[in-house]
């Protein structure tokens, strides 16, 4: 007998690779960044990856976050 288990990363899908950030460009995401002052959380719209940096738009500001500085990144549901 076998049991097949099918799972999904869910609505808050974790983003781990650069191609994930490209694939979900245009969707809302939450990034946790490690900085010298401590951790910072950004929520905004993904705009892809450019030269090893994740590009995210928060309101009218566009920020580039080095992939190496990311502690956690996942899609943020827009309820």
N, C-alpha and C positions, 0 to 999 in steps of 0.2 A: 504494500500500500504506500502511496505517496500523497503528500499534501503540498499543494502549490500555494505559495503566499505571494501575492502581488502587492507591492507597496508604491507609494508616490512620495516625492519630497514635500508635497503639500503646497498650500497657498503661499507660505512664507519660505519658498525655495531658497536654500543657501547658494550663494554665488562664490565659487572657489577658483575658477580659471579665467584668464583674460577673455577667452571666447564666450564665457557666460555673460560677461558685461556687454559684449558686442551683441550677442543673441537677444538680450532683454533690453536693448537700447530703446528708450521711449517709455519705459515702465518705471513706476515708483519703487525706490529701494532705500534701505537704511544701511549706512556704512558706519562701522566703529573703527576709529583711528587711534593708534598709539602715538602720542606726542610726548615731548619732554615734560610738559605740565600735567600729563595724565591722559586718560582716554576721553575722546570726544565722539559724539554721535551726530551724524548728518543724515537727514532724510530729504530726498529730492528725486528728480527725474534723471535716470541714467542717460548719458549722451555718448556712451561708448568708451573706447580705450585709445589713448594717444601716447606713444613713446613710453610705455610702461606706467602710465598714469590713468586712473579711472576718472572720467570726466562726468561730473554730476552738476545738475542745475537746481539750485535752491532759490525759489522765487525768481528774481532777475539776475542773481549772481551765478556765474559759472566757475566751478572750482575743479582743479586737477589734484587728485590724491594719488601719491605713489602706491603702487600695488604692494610694495614691501612694508608700508606703514599700516595696512589693513589688518585688523584683528578679527573682524567679523563683517560679513556682508550678506544681506538677504533681501528678497523681494518684500515690499511692504504692501499689503492689501489696501486698496482704496475703498473703504466702506462708505 
